[in-house]
Amino acid sequence: MTETLDMSVAFRATMGRLATGVSVITTRTASAPVGMTASAVSALSLDPLQLLVCIGNHLFTRTAIAEHGRFAVNVLGEDCEHLARTFSAPVPDRFAGVAVDEDHGVPVLRDAIATVVCDVSQALPGGDHTIFVGDVRHFEHRTQARPLLYFAGGFGVLSPQSGL
């Protein structure tokens, strides 16, 4: 068991060297919006338009996505670290004071620099996570926005010299 734990910690540290964008995955239950911060998001296909998100099996967001059948990926910009922290914290209402639109059946964060709304196409096992493949139903983005990044356990932004 200790060897497995040591390997998990070392693997997590190694994968932490992969800089990723930061997103908030949102969905809803019958009575409330649900969301969490995530970095395991990827475009999957252009024909059909699909993306995937990987959600820990122990998380309530995973259950809510499976039951609701729709989710949104809200890509955070460099000025949204507070949202990344809020949606990763154990707080009673992560949506308190957060501006959202619900035109597409799930909460979409107004401050996101890009959003993609998907219907669940498949839910695949992925070890201690579920891989949700989403059929894209709606998407939009801001052209002059810069992303929030996650690297080695911390948040960062692209430098102005990067040209992005």
HELIX and SHEET records of a PDB file:
HELIX    1   1 THR A    2  MET A   15  1                                  14    
HELIX    2   2 PHE A   60  HIS A   68  1                                   9    
HELIX    3   3 GLU A   81  THR A   86  1                                   6    
HELIX    4   4 PRO A  160  SER A  162  5                                   3    
SHEET    1   A 3 THR A  20  GLY A  21  0                                        
SHEET    2   A 3 LEU A 148  PHE A 151 -1                                        
SHEET    3   A 3 GLY A 154  VAL A 157 -1                                        
SHEET    1   B 7 PRO A  33  ALA A  38  0                                        
SHEET    2   B 7 SER A  23  ARG A  28 -1                                        
SHEET    3   B 7 ARG A  70  VAL A  75 -1                                        
SHEET    4   B 7 ALA A 114  GLY A 126 -1                                        
SHEET    5   B 7 HIS A 129  HIS A 141 -1                                        
SHEET    6   B 7 LEU A  49  GLY A  56 -1                                        
SHEET    7   B 7 VAL A  41  LEU A  46 -1                                        
SHEET    1   C 2 VAL A 100  ASP A 101  0                                        
SHEET    2   C 2 VAL A 108  LEU A 109 -1                                        
END                                                                             
